[in-house]
Amino acid sequence: MTKKMWGGRFAEAATASVEQYTQSESFDRALYREDITGSKAHARMLGATGIISPEEAEVLVRGLEQVLGEIESGVFVWKRELEDVHMNIERRLTEIVGPVGGKLHTARSRNDQVGLDFRLHVSVRLDVWSQELARLVDVLANRGEEHANTLLPGCTHLQPAQPVSLAQHLLAYAQMFRRDHERLTDCLKRVRVSPLGAAALAGTTHPINPALVAEAVGFPATFANSMDAVSDRDFALEALFCGSVIMMHLSRFCEEIILWANPNFGYVKLPDAYSTGSSIMPQKKNPDVCELMRGKTGRVYGALTTLLTIMKGLPLTYNRDMQEDKEPFFDADRTVSASVSIMADMLAVLEFQPENMRRALDKGFLNATELADYLAAKGLPFRDAHHATGAAVALAERKGVRLEDLSLEELRGFSELVEQDVFAVLEHEAAVRRRALSGGTGPGPVAAQLTNLRSWLAGLR
């Protein structure tokens, strides 16, 4: 059995079942690039501070680059008995460069090493999430601009409420995903903190320079407390929270698309490429992509709950429980990045059905608030206007007609303030147009939202 790098005080090897149970190499090998990046920065820092010679530092760097090449070409042999990505890389490095390879771990512990590796990985992946979110916001803005004049029922309680533009509806999601992007930007401030130099938990007696390592890996900050540095997983928890909110927003949008694709709504036609059929019913076109995305939201919530549960009972500092932090993030990352990307692709080709949306406006008396506001603007107390309008709606409902189909005489039966101009107010287009305050569904506010989003997206570039 391979001798462990930490095995000096052990006389007996672990059983095969324990080795399998405790290893992390099968999944943390995904951190190989980050591990090598951090090790190269550490080696150069050791050389710069005189802890090892500059020549030895360069030998280590060249050896690490060879290991990287072997991994990426597929010739690297991963060994389960070496436990993790760090030991696998260090063992191969020592085979390549000889005894100087043993100097790489000077002034470093696997505790601060894995902390740096994981932070680097989370940092890279959050950048990817951010890029995909920006693309999704761009698609939403494009489709919103395309449908600035398309009207549909806006709902509360999933019941028809007031007419809104499809642009306003889509831009509501654009705002959600913009906030998600902003959350990631803020989260990255706390991810990009280098823990290297904290060593096992108490720091090191070697005259290291942690700032050199941080600068080399692109992190603007170093740890403030060595014990916190090796036991902190707040950065991963925060990333998983951000991912959970992203998935919640996607799931809400998926729920609407699922409803809208039902022929009883008929607001959208699902693209064939983002739908599936039934094994028994030939006519079916199922919104399986949206349903799966809605379901996968639970996976990401589960990852967040898993890591919260791992961390909740841990005393300072590092505990082996924390080995279980990576797989939940890896799984959540696959889910979030794929979901955001697929939503952007699907939305770009989703076929909206403006005619069906327009017909739906005639159901549910969506212009009732317009009548109440009309009466209030003429001096009737709003509560009285609300009551009068409710009575008018009840009459229209009994007659099986729209509110605007009632005669002027019938409407005046509820208030003598009603005049001929009421019919222009009851038009759905007028109802949308009159909501001209900032953030509203009127054409001006929607155009301003689009301009603001375009400016924000341009700033990201």
Secondary structure, 3 states (H helix, E strand, C coil): CCCCCCHHHCCCCCCHHHHHHHCCHHHHHHHHHHHHHHHHHHHHHHHHCCCCCHHHHHHHHHHHHHHHHHHHHCCCCCCHHHCCHHHHHHHHHHHHHHHHHHHCCCCCCHHHHHHHHHHHHHHHHHHHHHHHHHHHHHHHHHHHHHCCCCEEEEEECCEEEEEEEHHHHHHHHHHHHHHHHHHHHHHHHHHCEECCCCCCCCCCCCCCCHHHHHHHHCCCEECCCHHHHHHCCHHHHHHHHHHHHHHHHHHHHHHHHHHHHCCCCCCEECCHHHCECCCCCCCCCECHHHHHHHHHHHHHHHHHHHHHHHHHCCCCCCCHHHHHHHHHHHHHHHHHHHHHHHHHHHHHHCEECHHHHHHHCCCCCCCHHHHHHHHHHCCCCHHHHHHHHHHHHHHHHHHCCCHHHCCHHHHHCCCCCCCCCHHHHCCHHHHHHCCCCCCCCCHHHHHHHHHHHHHHHHHHC
